[in-house]
Amino acid sequence: MIKGKVNPAKPDAKYMVDGLSGSTLTTRGVDHLVRFWMGENGYGPFFKRLREEGANEKLS
């Protein structure tokens, strides 16, 4: 992606955008969401235990 303005004189200008509104905030929100749920306050301890003990137990 290139930051800047669309040149309306170009033939493919109707297929271009000046930018993505809110994309930075959305990206940061998704990043924080993943870090939280994969961290110590989310599923992190479960995944750690799963890695250490394995998933070889049968479910009843």
GICOR-V418698 format. One line per field, one symbol per residue. ss: DSSP state (~ for helix, > for strand, _ for the rest). phi: phi as a letter, one per 40 degrees, with the letter a starting at -180 (. if undefined). burial: 1 if it has 24 or more other C-alpha atoms within 12 Angstrom, else 0. A space follows every 50 residues. Layout:
# GICOR-V418698
ss: ???
phi: ???
burial: ???
This chain:
# GICOR-V418698
ss: ____________~~~_______~~~~~~~~~~~~~~~~_____~~~~~~~ ~~~_______
phi: .bcibcccccccdcbbbcibcgccccccccdccccccccccbcdcccccc cccgbccccc
burial: 00000000000000000000000000000000000000000000000000 0000000000
